[in-house]
Amino acid sequence: MDYTYKVLQSDLDLLAAALSEIPVAVAVKEYEDDILEDGDRIREYTPNSVRIGGLSYCRKLYEFRAYPADIRQS
């Protein structure tokens, strides 16, 4: 399935997602379809990493995706 999603790259993107508590998916940058985390809230982020759920992910290695609300609910 092809879904439209927003890639969260900047600190502002991550802050907005964290404050609005939307579920964020984590994918490996090199393998676009390899989703590691299906969707959980951002707990913390730094210039180097993003903590989602109980795990931290390196911002250089992973892509963080926010999906539209209508897709998340289905």
C-alpha positions as CSV (number, residue, x, y, z in Angstrom):
1,M,0.0,0.0,0.0
2,D,1.2,3.5,-0.8
3,Y,0.5,6.1,1.9
4,T,1.4,9.7,2.0
5,Y,3.4,10.6,5.1
6,K,5.5,13.5,6.4
7,V,9.1,12.7,7.2
8,L,10.0,14.4,10.4
9,Q,13.6,15.8,9.9
10,S,14.0,19.1,11.7
11,D,13.8,19.8,15.4
12,L,10.7,21.8,14.8
13,D,9.0,18.8,13.1
14,L,9.9,16.5,16.0
15,L,8.8,19.1,18.6
16,A,5.4,19.5,16.9
17,A,4.9,15.7,16.8
18,A,6.0,15.3,20.4
19,L,3.7,18.1,21.7
20,S,0.7,16.8,19.7
21,E,1.5,13.2,20.8
22,I,0.9,11.7,17.4
23,P,2.1,8.2,16.7
24,V,5.4,8.2,14.7
25,A,6.7,5.3,12.6
26,V,10.4,4.5,12.4
27,A,12.0,3.2,9.2
28,V,15.5,2.4,8.2
29,K,16.7,5.1,5.8
30,E,18.5,2.7,3.4
31,Y,15.5,0.4,3.2
32,E,12.4,2.5,2.6
33,D,9.9,-0.3,3.4
34,D,11.7,-1.6,6.5
35,I,9.5,-0.2,9.3
36,L,10.9,-0.9,12.8
37,E,8.4,0.9,14.9
38,D,4.8,0.9,13.6
39,G,3.8,4.0,15.5
40,D,4.3,5.3,19.0
41,R,4.7,8.7,20.6
42,I,8.0,10.6,20.8
43,R,9.2,10.7,24.4
44,E,12.4,12.7,23.9
45,Y,14.7,13.9,21.1
46,T,18.2,15.3,20.9
47,P,20.4,16.5,18.0
48,N,21.6,12.9,17.6
49,S,18.7,10.6,18.6
50,V,14.9,10.3,19.0
51,R,13.3,8.2,21.8
52,I,10.1,6.6,20.8
53,G,8.4,4.3,23.3
54,G,11.3,2.7,25.2
55,L,14.0,2.8,22.5
56,S,16.3,5.4,21.1
57,Y,17.0,5.7,17.4
58,C,19.9,7.5,15.7
59,R,18.7,10.4,13.6
60,K,21.4,9.7,10.9
61,L,20.3,6.0,10.4
62,Y,16.5,6.2,10.8
63,E,13.6,8.1,9.2
64,F,10.7,9.2,11.4
65,R,7.3,9.3,9.7
66,A,4.0,10.9,10.7
67,Y,0.9,9.6,8.8
68,P,-2.4,11.5,8.3
69,A,-5.0,10.9,11.0
70,D,-7.4,9.1,8.6
71,I,-4.7,6.5,7.8
72,R,-3.8,6.0,11.5
73,Q,-7.4,5.2,12.4
74,S,-7.8,2.5,9.8
